[in-house]
Amino acid sequence: MDRGGAYADILLDRSQRSFSDPRDRALLTELVMGTLRRRGTLDFTLSSLLARPIERADPVARNALRLGAYQLLYTRAPERAAIFETVEAAKKARGEKIAGLVNAVLREVVRAGKVPALPAAEGEERLAVALSAPVSLVSALSRSMGEKDAVAFLASSLERPPFVIRANAFRTTREGLLARLARAGMAPSPCRFAPDGIVLSEPAGVHADPGFQAGEYLVMDEGAQLIAPLLAPMGGDEILDACAAPGGKATHLAALAGGGAKVVAADVSEGRMRLLRETVARTGAAGVTTRVHDFSAGPLPQAEGGFDKILVDAPCTGMGVIRRNPDAKWRFRPEGPAEMARLQGAIVDHAWASLRAGGLLVYCTCTPFGEENEEMVASFLGRHADGRMEREGAKGWTGPLDAWTPEGFLRLSPHRHGTDGFFAALLRKTG
């Protein structure tokens, strides 16, 4: 992650397989994700105790210090245990010299009162350290959202996200699942907005739960669960999910239509298609077929005007889900939103060709940047005279009404709605 740009959730999944106790897996997740969320603040605090910036330290020492300091500053872990276990891990990985450095610096953190350090002067750097985000990300979000909303968004993204699942209507009901998970000790409660959503306060046993393996539910943020209903799927609909892997929204579309819709779930590669097919098989989602196709390269062959409804859950910078995938914020590049907007425009242009006259396309992202959202939609409408914005959500949509902007866009956010950050626009083909 630190040097090779690997994704934290993938590495965690591999590492957790060596832990049989779900409590150990939960602790590993908390330490890794918590350290990544707070990395900016940790790095500034630790750099003040080192002879040189932490970025120039030995990689093992750097990450051991972050992990130990996270436990000391942000958890209830006993000081001695946090320091001892961190030092022992550093010693095993790199030897006595690095372990001695880690031990000395972590003891300095304790002597300093276990208080995170901040730059003395007010300004963008202090804000970035306090919010544990790159300065470039704070600047980009402030331009796109306004500083007040950007600060609130980043602050909420430092919190551990709720663990949310979607009851799969092909296998069970939410009421039945709530009762069963309560008996299993997972402390479930209904989501605030999503009618099939459940929050688990004690989710450690999820992946060992037979019901999960049997497809009774999928792990899916509440905000993600509010996207497919915007298309109001019904029996008889022909629906395209243009960027479908790993399959949460495609199978949701099928479930909302009671299995009576024809859902074509497409994605760019056989690797992503394997994930998609596994999800479809596990959930028993009726009416879903899969197809490998890259919409950035061209329209779907032999499908012009063939679909009533299309979902384009476009690839994006992913900054709306940094509380859940905090490593993403450390990969942010200022040019990223503009680059993604060009890709998104190509995908929507080519998917549009498959929509029949009068049909509806929902474009969505999990990022807050205007370049990838409102500006991308405006650019698309400028190229397509047969497109117009729908300014109201689908009838019966259960999400928060204050998520709709005056212009008719949907913006869900962690600091306002408790969901991950999502954007959506409804585009009607007029002729």
Secondary structure, DSSP 8 states (H G I E B T S, - for coil): -TTT---HHHHHHHHHTT--SHHHHHHHHHHHHHHHHTHHHHHHHHHTTSSS-GGGS-HHHHHHHHHHHHHHHHS---HHHHHHHHHHHHHHHH-HHHHHHHHHHHHHHHHTTS-----SS-SHHHHHHHHTS-HHHHHHHHHHH-HHHHHHHHHHTTS---EEEEE-TTT--HHHHHHHHHHTT--EEE-SS-TTEEEESS-TTGGG-HHHHTTSEEE--HHHHTTGGGG---TT-EEEETT-TT-HHHHHHHHHTTT-SEEEEEES-HHHHHHHHHHHHHHT-TTEEEEE--TTT---TT-TT-EEEEEEE-----GGGTTTSGGGGGG--TTHHHHHHHHHHHHHHHHHTTEEEEEEEEEEES---GGGTHHHHHHHHHH-TTEEEE-S--TT--S-GGGB-TTS-EEE-HHHHSS--EEEEEEEE--
